Amino acid sequence: MITIKQTLLEKIHLKIIEFSVNLYCIKFYFKPIQNNKIFMGSNNFLNYSCNPKYLAQYISENSDDFDLVWAFDEFVGIPEDFPKNIRHVQYFSKEYLYELFTSKIVIINHRMVPYLYFQKRRKQYYIQTWHSSVRLKKIEKDCENLLPKKYIKWAKKDSAKCDLIISGCDFSTEIYKNSFWYKGDILKSGTPRTAFLLKNDLNLKQKVCSYFNIDTGKKIVLYAPTFRNKDSRAVYDIDYIKLKKSLEKSFSGEWVVLLKLHPNLILPDFSLDTSNENCIDATLYGDIQELLVASDVLITDFSSCMFDYAFMRKPCILYASDYEKYIKNERELYFDIRKLPFSLATTNEELDNIIKDFDQSVYETKVDEFLNEIGSYEDADANERILEHIKSVCFK
């Protein structure tokens, strides 16, 4: 039973913490900004991933000019493959505040909301990478009616701080202009996470197989569905046995299924049955880009990872048993999903037929037409372009 005294003590404790943090913010706000220091983070500091990760790797491997600092939440373990020449700090620590306030460049793929304490200084330069090259679900102002008023207020303030957004295609550039509450510069550079995919590192197949104890001779189908606003396990109803048989018949070889749930579904009371040998749960694997490179076929529903996969021209198929319901009740989409290069199945039988009739050359033609339609700038040199821009900012 919580007593009034306990509640009062907790409030006093929080006030003391808040006071201490504000004191550090004031102190560090007047410390010199270091022109060669870059502060980076991804997904609210929950992992080492996405555009900031691949940009950080490129900079650390190709330039000695910069001091890179990555922020992790206190509950996140440091990945084994985290580069030794990139320093890391714990979110909400004194060190976190110091590095954030004294870095010349801040590179993030999420909103820097008030509790992250980014009080941008006049000579700092804030680069927003966002999470993808192309998106399916509408974002920010384009779905304003679905967003909390508090988030909208925070997002507008965050966009006002931004100096640069990187873009992977004309379509995304227009979204940033029209829906991001943003009037600043946009760098048509391509995105680091797509550049990573286009390099197609063959060693990643061995890394992923070793992690999950899979025979490297087997082929991998990655099932990576997005989340629904309401708990609905019923929509994730792929018949894994039937799926494997279909793939083995149409694409030959032995297959294994990896299931990668959306991070929003990492909840104590949410799980799917992956206890049998037909499916391996890959939800906690930190970087979906590595899984995309290592896999041979992708099955998703309304996730933008479909577009990531398209850049590699590897087979992607959509499976959404709740297609009609999702279109009606969930977030609006930028594209008519039935007009995308990816075939859509709403039942296991339809999925089986799509796999059986899959034509790689027809698929690649559709992908090329789509990428041309959206005006893609993606290639393997995105990181180089962004690094050159950063150098021009830091050392002009």
PyMOL commands that set and color helices and strands:
alter all, ss='L'
color gray80, all
select helices_A, chain A and resi 4-29+43-45+50-62+94-102+114-116+140-146+149-161+170-179+192-199+203-212+233-235+240-251+263-265+288-294+305-311+323-329+337-339+348-356+360-373+382-394
alter helices_A, ss='H'
color red, helices_A
select strands_A, chain A and resi 34-41+67-72+87-90+103-108+125-128+164-166+185-187+219-223+255-259+280-281+297-300+316-319+344-345
alter strands_A, ss='S'
color yellow, strands_A
deselect
rebuild
show_as cartoon
